[in-house]
Amino acid sequence: MELEGEVGLGELRQCFRSGSTRSVSWRKAQLEAILKLITDNEDKMFKALQQDLGKHPDEAYRDEIGAVVKSANNSLSSVEKWMAPQKVRIPVLFFPAKGEVLPEPLGLALIFSSWNFPILSALDPLIGAISAGNAAVLKPSKLAPACSSFLANTIPLYLDNKAIKVIEGGADIAEKVLQQKWDKIFFTGSPRVGRIVMSAAAEHLTPVTLELGGKCPIILDSLTNLSDIQAAVKRIAQGKWGLCSGQPRIGIDYVLVEHKFASLLIDSLKRTMKKFYGDNPKSLNNLSRIVNKHHFDRLHNLLEDPNVGASIVHGGSLDEENLIIEPTILLDPPLDAEIMTEEIFGPLLPIITLNKIQDSIEFINSRPKPLTLYAFTKNEAFKKQILTETSSDTLVFNDIFGQFLCDALPFGGVGQSGIGRYHGKYSFETFSHEKPVLHRSFFPDMEMLYPPLNDSKLQFLRLAYKFDNVGILLHFLGLKKTFT
């Protein structure tokens, strides 16, 4: 997409106003095109994700490519149902009448994707925008240049160029894009940039969805069954280090555990990490690398704090040339250290010990609301306590990351961690306006609603608002002696 001082959006708006994107045939054709794009270019996506983040093909397919396939297939099979008007019950005051809620596209959508899931965070929101019948511009992250280039060069070969475009670039391009008037902005990224996006959107009163971040703790109850412990440890190790080397915004930031259980947890994590990734920090298998030198140095600086460094009980090796940081476990680092106050976005896992696991609730409530709260426990009473006494954008019991890939559940943040939600039908709703439509008949006319006003009409209004039942109307018309 060319830039000539400003982003040229005329063709996109003209396409949307023509009504072509509203048809079910157009929406399905674009969703099918996304599936064909993936089928034809799977190896290119594997290569791009390897170049940008060092992702193994298994990880790339599990967390990104396969998730897009699932999302596109789900939307393809459901879009007609989602588009259909939803009938609603109309109050007696408007009798005879009928009502419906009609989903309609917002118009021209701008989508910013992130660097840690550069394929998924680009195509999944785009699937939502297309399913809802919008025209769209996709702005991939410059921090994942290979994936950005792939999307910019490939999407025009498959999707409708008059309605869907890709624009590459850095902060200067993003600033120019944000100066334009959009009908919807969807942003995935840091809270700092999210504030810039929201400020720009406010100029045109543009609705926004912000997928930002927030620290994500684990509450780990003292499990007694060996198989339960093994399952929990595998899920924690996979969720911390197997997902883009700890760089997702839903990645684990720290674990809360009782003192008596800490040594067992650490020993189990060490054995699991060796099994998953090997024990040579210079040649770790199946592990993504840090995205760039800036983030590598940021993580290195977290460990430079002497008190933090002293808490390392496993790992800590750094390979600056290859941007690899060994999976690292820290036991009770200072709670006021940056590693415990800011999102980590890396393979560093603090373990915080407590006298009793119930203290974890007070610990979490004393800090900013988590983006995702993970809890491993078989204690139903404790589950209920966590559910009712903590607040988090998402709550997951006995799993890591599953909630993010589940189309049946909405994903999104609240407050500092974001605005809005998406995935599956929730993506369709995010890019839609639910337009209420009322159809009323000319006859019979409701004389009780017109002047001159009197006590009997007031009585009718009282009953109509109280009972909201057609029987009230029939009574006042003399057609029924009692109310239903």
ZAMARGU-4260 file (C-alpha; in steps of 0.2 Angstrom, whole numbers, plus 5000, padded with zeros to 4 digits):
<rodrens>
0) 5000/5000/5000 | 5008/5017/4995 | 5010/5032/5006 | 5009/5049/4998 | 5010/5060/5013
5) 4994/5052/5020 | 4987/5034/5018 | 4976/5034/5003 | 4960/5026/5010 | 4948/5032/4996
10) 4948/5015/4987 | 4945/5005/5003 | 4930/5017/5008 | 4923/5016/4991 | 4924/4997/4991
15) 4915/4996/5008 | 4901/5009/5003 | 4898/4999/4987 | 4891/4985/4999 | 4902/4971/4991
20) 4910/4967/5008 | 4893/4964/5016 | 4888/4949/5006 | 4890/4932/5013 | 4898/4926/4997
25) 4912/4939/4999 | 4915/4935/5017 | 4916/4917/5013 | 4927/4919/4998 | 4940/4929/5009
30) 4940/4916/5023 | 4942/4902/5010 | 4957/4913/5003 | 4965/4914/5020 | 4964/4895/5021
35) 4972/4893/5004 | 4985/4906/5008 | 4990/4895/5023 | 4990/4879/5013 | 5000/4886/4999
40) 5013/4895/5010 | 5015/4885/5026 | 5034/4882/5023 | 5036/4901/5020 | 5028/4905/5037
45) 5038/4892/5046 | 5054/4900/5038 | 5048/4918/5043 | 5044/4913/5061 | 5061/4904/5062
50) 5070/4920/5056 | 5061/4932/5067 | 5059/4922/5083 | 5068/4905/5081 | 5051/4896/5082
55) 5052/4877/5079 | 5039/4872/5066 | 5029/4862/5079 | 5028/4878/5090 | 5024/4888/5075
60) 5010/4877/5069 | 5003/4874/5087 | 5003/4892/5092 | 5000/4902/5076 | 4997/4893/5059
65) 4985/4880/5066 | 4976/4892/5077 | 4973/4903/5061 | 4966/4888/5052 | 4955/4884/5066
70) 4949/4901/5067 | 4946/4903/5049 | 4936/4886/5048 | 4926/4891/5063 | 4921/4908/5055
75) 4918/4900/5038 | 4905/4888/5045 | 4897/4900/5057 | 4897/4917/5048 | 4879/4915/5040
80) 4872/4911/5058 | 4882/4926/5065 | 4875/4938/5052 | 4857/4933/5054 | 4846/4945/5063
85) 4842/4940/5081 | 4823/4942/5085 | 4819/4950/5102 | 4804/4952/5112 | 4795/4969/5111
90) 4786/4977/5126 | 4767/4979/5126 | 4768/4998/5124 | 4773/4995/5106 | 4760/4981/5102
95) 4758/4976/5088 | 4777/4976/5084 | 4792/4965/5081 | 4810/4969/5084 | 4827/4962/5080
100) 4846/4965/5082 | 4855/4966/5065 | 4874/4964/5065 | 4882/4976/5053 | 4900/4980/5049
105) 4908/4995/5056 | 4917/5000/5040 | 4935/5003/5038 | 4946/4994/5051 | 4964/4996/5056
110) 4973/4981/5063 | 4990/4982/5072 | 4998/4965/5075 | 5012/4961/5088 | 5029/4953/5086
115) 5028/4938/5098 | 5014/4930/5088 | 5016/4939/5071 | 5006/4928/5060 | 4992/4924/5073
120) 4989/4942/5079 | 4988/4948/5061 | 4977/4935/5053 | 4965/4931/5068 | 4958/4949/5070
125) 4958/4950/5051 | 4947/4935/5051 | 4935/4944/5063 | 4935/4960/5052 | 4931/4950/5036
130) 4918/4939/5045 | 4909/4955/5050 | 4910/4962/5033 | 4923/4976/5035 | 4936/4983/5024
135) 4953/4982/5033 | 4971/4988/5033 | 4984/4977/5042 | 4999/4985/5050 | 5011/4971/5055
140) 5025/4973/5068 | 5042/4979/5062 | 5050/4969/5075 | 5046/4953/5066 | 5052/4959/5049
145) 5052/4942/5040 | 5033/4939/5045 | 5029/4957/5040 | 5037/4955/5023 | 5028/4939/5021
150) 5011/4946/5025 | 5014/4961/5014 | 5019/4951/4999 | 5007/4937/5001 | 4990/4944/5006
155) 4988/4954/4990 | 4989/4938/4980 | 4975/4930/4989 | 4963/4942/4996 | 4952/4956/4988
160) 4965/4971/4985 | 4951/4983/4985 | 4945/4979/5002 | 4960/4972/5011 | 4978/4980/5011
165) 4994/4978/5021 | 5006/4992/5026 | 5023/4990/5033 | 5034/5002/5042 | 5039/5008/5059
170) 5033/5022/5071 | 5033/5035/5058 | 5021/5025/5047 | 5010/5020/5061 | 5009/5039/5066
175) 5003/5043/5049 | 4991/5029/5048 | 4983/5034/5065 | 4980/5052/5059 | 4967/5045/5047
180) 4949/5042/5051 | 4945/5024/5055 | 4929/5016/5059 | 4938/5003/5071 | 4955/5001/5077
185) 4962/4984/5084 | 4979/4985/5092 | 4989/4971/5100 | 5005/4977/5109 | 5012/4987/5123
190) 5002/4998/5135 | 5014/5012/5131 | 5009/5012/5112 | 4991/5007/5117 | 4990/5024/5125
195) 4996/5033/5109 | 4983/5023/5099 | 4969/5027/5110 | 4974/5045/5110 | 4974/5046/5091
200) 4957/5036/5091 | 4949/5049/5102 | 4952/5063/5089 | 4939/5054/5078 | 4929/5045/5092
205) 4935/5029/5084 | 4930/5013/5094 | 4946/5003/5099 | 4950/4986/5105 | 4967/4986/5114
210) 4975/4969/5118 | 4989/4975/5130 | 4997/4966/5144 | 4999/4963/5163 | 5008/4951/5174
215) 5001/4933/5175 | 5004/4923/5191 | 5002/4905/5195 | 4994/4899/5211 | 5001/4881/5213
220) 4993/4872/5227 | 5003/4858/5236 | 4997/4843/5225 | 5000/4826/5233 | 4997/4814/5218
225) 5013/4811/5208 | 5004/4811/5192 | 4995/4827/5196 | 5012/4835/5200 | 5020/4829/5184
230) 5006/4836/5174 | 5006/4853/5182 | 5025/4854/5181 | 5025/4849/5162 | 5011/4862/5159
235) 5021/4876/5168 | 5037/4872/5159 | 5028/4872/5143 | 5018/4887/5147 | 5033/4897/5153
240) 5047/4892/5141 | 5038/4883/5126 | 5028/4898/5121 | 5040/4909/5112 | 5053/4908/5126
245) 5042/4916/5139 | 5038/4931/5127 | 5019/4931/5126 | 5009/4943/5136 | 4999/4929/5143
250) 5016/4921/5148 | 5019/4916/5166 | 5027/4930/5177 | 5029/4921/5193 | 5023/4906/5204
255) 5016/4907/5221 | 5019/4891/5231 | 5020/4885/5249 | 5038/4884/5257 | 5037/4866/5259
260) 5033/4863/5241 | 5046/4874/5233 | 5061/4862/5232 | 5050/4848/5225 | 5044/4861/5212
265) 5061/4867/5207 | 5068/4849/5206 | 5054/4844/5195 | 5055/4859/5184 | 5074/4856/5182
270) 5071/4838/5176 | 5057/4843/5164 | 5067/4857/5156 | 5081/4845/5153 | 5069/4833/5145
275) 5061/4846/5135 | 5076/4857/5129 | 5092/4848/5134 | 5105/4854/5146 | 5117/4864/5135
280) 5114/4882/5136 | 5123/4885/5119 | 5112/4873/5110 | 5095/4872/5118 | 5082/4862/5107
285) 5064/4867/5103 | 5066/4885/5112 | 5063/4901/5103 | 5076/4915/5105 | 5073/4933/5111
290) 5066/4944/5098 | 5080/4957/5097 | 5095/4964/5105 | 5085/4977/5114 | 5074/4965/5123
295) 5089/4953/5126 | 5098/4968/5135 | 5082/4972/5145 | 5081/4954/5152 | 5100/4954/5155
300) 5098/4970/5165 | 5084/4962/5176 | 5097/4949/5181 | 5111/4962/5184 | 5102/4967/5200
305) 5114/4959/5213 | 5099/4954/5224 | 5090/4946/5209 | 5106/4937/5203 | 5108/4930/5221
310) 5091/4922/5220 | 5095/4912/5204 | 5093/4893/5208 | 5094/4887/5190 | 5100/4893/5173
315) 5105/4911/5170 | 5117/4908/5155 | 5116/4921/5141 | 5121/4919/5123 | 5121/4937/5116
320) 5127/4932/5099 | 5112/4920/5096 | 5100/4930/5107 | 5097/4915/5118 | 5094/4916/5137
325) 5094/4899/5146 | 5078/4895/5155 | 5080/4902/5173 | 5072/4899/5189 | 5074/4912/5204
330) 5068/4908/5221 | 5061/4923/5231 | 5069/4938/5222 | 5065/4955/5231 | 5047/4959/5228
335) 5051/4977/5224 | 5064/4972/5211 | 5059/4976/5193 | 5057/4958/5189 | 5043/4957/5201
340) 5035/4974/5196 | 5036/4974/5177 | 5031/4961/5164 | 5046/4949/5161 | 5043/4944/5143
345) 5057/4931/5143 | 5062/4914/5150 | 5065/4920/5168 | 5053/4912/5181 | 5053/4919/5199
350) 5045/4907/5212 | 5038/4916/5228 | 5036/4906/5243 | 5021/4908/5256 | 5017/4901/5273
355) 5001/4894/5266 | 4994/4894/5249 | 4978/4904/5254 | 4990/4919/5256 | 4992/4919/5238
360) 4975/4928/5236 | 4980/4943/5247 | 4997/4943/5238 | 4988/4945/5221 | 4975/4957/5227
365) 4989/4968/5233 | 4996/4970/5215 | 4989/4977/5199 | 4975/4965/5192 | 4983/4950/5182
370) 4980/4948/5164 | 4978/4930/5166 | 4978/4921/5183 | 4983/4902/5182 | 4979/4891/5197
375) 4983/4873/5199 | 4973/4864/5213 | 4961/4850/5215 | 4953/4858/5231 | 4936/4864/5225
380) 4934/4875/5240 | 4950/4884/5236 | 4944/4885/5218 | 4929/4894/5223 | 4939/4906/5235
385) 4950/4910/5220 | 4935/4913/5209 | 4926/4924/5221 | 4940/4933/5230 | 4952/4938/5216
390) 4949/4948/5200 | 4958/4945/5184 | 4955/4947/5165 | 4955/4928/5163 | 4955/4914/5175
395) 4962/4897/5171 | 4962/4881/5182 | 4975/4868/5179 | 4981/4873/5162 | 4992/4886/5153
400) 4987/4895/5136 | 4972/4884/5133 | 4960/4899/5136 | 4969/4909/5122 | 4967/4895/5109
405) 4948/4892/5113 | 4937/4900/5101 | 4922/4897/5113 | 4929/4909/5126 | 4932/4927/5124
410) 4950/4934/5126 | 4953/4951/5131 | 4959/4963/5145 | 4951/4976/5156 | 4958/4993/5161
415) 4977/4993/5160 | 4978/4976/5152 | 4966/4981/5137 | 4949/4985/5131 | 4937/4973/5122
420) 4938/4955/5117 | 4940/4944/5102 | 4941/4925/5096 | 4928/4916/5087 | 4911/4924/5087
425) 4918/4937/5099 | 4929/4943/5085 | 4914/4945/5074 | 4905/4955/5087 | 4921/4966/5090
430) 4920/4972/5072 | 4901/4973/5071 | 4888/4986/5076 | 4873/4977/5083 | 4859/4988/5076
435) 4842/4987/5084 | 4828/4987/5072 | 4809/4990/5077 | 4795/4985/5065 | 4778/4992/5071
440) 4761/4991/5063 | 4750/5006/5059 | 4735/4996/5066 | 4729/4995/5079 | 4735/5011/5086
445) 4738/5013/5105 | 4726/5027/5110 | 4732/5025/5128 | 4749/5033/5123 | 4741/5050/5116
450) 4734/5065/5124 | 4723/5071/5132 | 4730/5063/5147 | 4720/5056/5161 | 4720/5044/5176
455) 4715/5028/5166 | 4729/5031/5154 | 4741/5033/5169 | 4735/5017/5176 | 4738/5009/5160
460) 4756/5015/5159 | 4759/5009/5177 | 4752/4992/5173 | 4761/4991/5156 | 4778/4995/5164
465) 4775/4983/5178 | 4769/4968/5169 | 4775/4970/5151 | 4762/4958/5145 | 4750/4959/5130
470) 4736/4954/5142 | 4736/4971/5150 | 4732/4978/5133 | 4718/4966/5130 | 4710/4970/5146
475) 4710/4989/5143 | 4702/4985/5126 | 4689/4976/5135 | 4694/4959/5127 | 4699/4951/5143
480) 4694/4952/5161 | 4710/4947/5169 | 4728/4950/5166 | 4739/4936/5161
</rodrens>
